[in-house]
Structure formats: C-alpha cells, structure tokens
C-alpha cells in the first residue's frame, strides 16, 4: 500500500521498472531524487521492492545515514527551490535577498519541502522558512536541511514510482510488448526526473 492507503504500483509501472532495470540505470534514476551517490547505490542495492512503502522506508533509512559529505554532494546538485512567478513583488524581492543571504551564510542552496499549492501561501511559507533558518547555527541548519532533503526525496520517489513506462505496442502474435528494439540483452531505460522512463535515443 502507498501512503494514503492506495495500492502500490504493479510490476509494469514505475516501481516495476525500477526493480527490473540494471543497477547503473537504477542508480541514475535514484540520483534524480537525491544527488548522493552512496544514497542512490544503497537504495538500488535493496531492490526489488514489493511496494512503494518499502521503497520509501529504505530511502528514509538511507537518508538518516547520510554523512556530512553525502549531504554536501546531494546539495551540490540542488537548485534553490523554484517559486511561482505570481505574488507580491515586494515578497519576491525579499525572497531573493534572503536566498542570497542564506547561500552566503551556509554555502549551499536553500531547500524546503513545500506543503502548499497556492502561490501566495508558497511565497509566505518559503520566506518564513528562510527567515527562521537564517537564525540557525551551522550544525542546527545542517540537521534541518537534511530533514527537508529527506522529505523532498520522498516526493520525488513517489513521482518515480508512478512514472509512465515506455510505450507498448502489439507484436505480430497480438501480445502487448514494449515498443523497443529486440536484442540479446535488456534495453537500457533512463528516468527523466519528470515522471517518465525513456529509452535513450527515442522520444
């Protein structure tokens, strides 16, 4: 069961593909969720996952074990949390200034797992978070950042588990088969980080 009580993905969905692809492809897909190589390698090594909840539990465990070096590696691949263009101009100006102050103080982008969808609420939540966290010392902020990154990784993993597999087509026998070139080995698949598994070189 997934969070919220809905069934986990079937073997043909995103979770099924994560279980089936090569270790290298799995690690690459997982690094779209968290930039730590050790985190991705550890989560990939525990495949196959029977449910999304099992995947999330393994990811949480790996996140809690991140070293300061792992966290720095993950944050190096992060951009400052994107914000909606709509909203009060003064709030956007204040946010840009706070973002700059945060990065100068802590040496990495500000990351936050946003809980709101309304643009005004997102701006307010982000600005409030920045103002609070600018008052942290380095150790306190490292702990908060690690927790926010863990939550962001869970959101991305849910998207990965729900990602669409490559297009399927009917073969000559009338069976539904992946619309991919046939060969002696499995075809490499890459997760694009935006909800789709794709075959390199194919749209």
Secondary structure as UniProt FT lines:
FT   TURN            3..4
FT   TURN            11..12
FT   HELIX           14..20
FT   HELIX           23..31
FT   TURN            32..33
FT   HELIX           37..45
FT   HELIX           52..64
FT   HELIX           68..76
FT   HELIX           89..106
FT   HELIX           119..133
FT   TURN            134..135
FT   HELIX           138..161
FT   STRAND          168..170
FT   TURN            172..173
FT   STRAND          176..178
FT   STRAND          190..191
FT   STRAND          196..198
FT   TURN            200..201
//
